[in-house]
Amino acid sequence: MTTTVAPLSGTFDIGGDLRVNRLGFGAMRITGPGVWGEPRDHKESIAVLRRAVELGINLIDTADSYGPHVSERLIAEALYPYPSGLLIATKAGFQRSGPDLWTEDGRPDHLRSACEGSLERLKLKRIDLFQLHRIDRKVPMKDQIGALLELQREGKIKHIGLSEVTVKQIKDVQRLTPVATVQNRYNLVDRRSEDVLRYCTENGIGFIPWYPLATGNLAREGSPLAKAAAKLDATPAQVALAWLLKKSPGMLPIPGTSSVRHLEENAAAAKLELDNSTMRELEE
Ligand SMILES: NC(=O)c1ccc[n+]([C@@H]2O[C@H](COP(=O)([O-])OP(=O)(O)OC[C@H]3O[C@@H](n4cnc5c(N)ncnc54)[C@H](OP(=O)(O)O)[C@@H]3O)[C@@H](O)[C@H]2O)c1
């Protein structure tokens, strides 16, 4: 297979100035079960990250809470010193107490120490895209964004992104700061964030759909995409990703996997172009 396939997905300028290939990689699945602890196969997780870069992927999404800390540590172990042009986007805003347990924490002190921990683990001087994992309802929004703005003034982060937000919340945040990206759950069978996607597309905000494969359900045997995939001589996962890429020029899918084989399959979606009638059929 072509080695550097990801550039075929096209490019997007995050925050207007950091160019990435649109098909990225989500590094949540390289940790242990329940996004907790070490991965079952450390060697494979390292191989996935290195292969992602070989495939031309230069947007890697992670978070301090994946592991916690494990995903960021593995990224540095596999890829540091980083190739030029690699954008590692991380997030803050959750505390972890066990497998599958997530507690929002948007207190400014927490966001600051999470950012400083991420900088250290990732061996970075600056985080190019720092995403607020959730807007914590227990903390005034302006205090959470204020903490990020302070980190930005100190040069610790470049662009600010949001996750799981409504159009109204994006507009509220935009009164305080430009928003470079929004990361909401979105895939062919869950399009509840359609209005957010539309707003992002119209306003030059990168849209990073999480669960792009519906946690793998769109990729597995029996996928609702099996028929379309057979017609296109592709796999269901590739059709799910090609559908996303075609949906908006600002769409930046980050499929997650712990396997090199799945990574290669997913990356090859970059060269699959769906026509308008296939798009319509898939959306019916
Ligand atoms: N902002 C947020 O709140 C939020 C929430 C969740 C996730 N995320 C981010 O979004 C990224 C993507 O989400 P995700 O990883 O949870 O879901 P996903 O990409 O929809 O699906 C990942 C799952 O699908 C399987 N898979 C991947 N490629 C496959 C293939 N070609 N064939 C068969 N199975 C395949 C993986 O298993 P294998 O490991 O066996 O391949 C894994 O279990 C995450 O990695 C993370 O960076 C963000």
The ligand as a Gaussian input file, in Angstrom:
#p B3LYP/6-31G(d) Opt

LIG

0 1
 N      -13.588000      14.356000      23.138000
 C      -14.080000      13.283000      23.700000
 O      -14.862000      13.362000      24.651000
 C      -13.687000      11.935000      23.169000
 C      -14.366000      10.775000      23.569000
 C      -13.969000       9.552000      23.029000
 C      -12.909000       9.503000      22.136000
 N      -12.245000      10.632000      21.773000
 C      -11.137000      10.636000      20.796000
 O      -11.656000      10.124000      19.583000
 C      -10.850000       9.042000      19.108000
 C      -11.711000       8.095000      18.308000
 O      -12.686000       7.497000      19.139000
 P      -12.621000       5.945000      19.544000
 O      -11.239000       5.454000      19.365000
 O      -13.219000       5.782000      20.869000
 O      -13.692000       5.295000      18.591000
 P      -13.717000       4.826000      17.066000
 O      -12.547000       5.391000      16.333000
 O      -15.071000       5.067000      16.553000
 O      -13.547000       3.258000      17.217000
 C      -12.449000       2.659000      17.818000
 C      -12.774000       1.202000      18.013000
 O      -12.966000       0.607000      16.733000
 C      -12.091000      -0.474000      16.535000
 N      -11.556000      -0.328000      15.181000
 C      -10.830000       0.703000      14.675000
 N      -10.543000       0.490000      13.382000
 C      -11.104000      -0.697000      13.053000
 C      -11.142000      -1.457000      11.855000
 N      -10.554000      -1.010000      10.735000
 N      -11.805000      -2.641000      11.871000
 C      -12.401000      -3.087000      12.990000
 N      -12.400000      -2.412000      14.167000
 C      -11.747000      -1.224000      14.197000
 C      -10.997000      -0.334000      17.570000
 O      -10.586000      -1.619000      17.995000
 P       -9.073000      -2.115000      17.725000
 O       -8.225000      -1.445000      18.742000
 O       -9.180000      -3.594000      17.864000
 O       -8.738000      -1.705000      16.319000
 C      -11.694000       0.425000      18.696000
 O      -12.312000      -0.468000      19.586000
 C      -10.250000       8.467000      20.385000
 O       -9.113000       7.658000      20.129000
 C       -9.950000       9.733000      21.157000
 O       -8.725000      10.313000      20.703000
 C      -12.630000      11.844000      22.288000

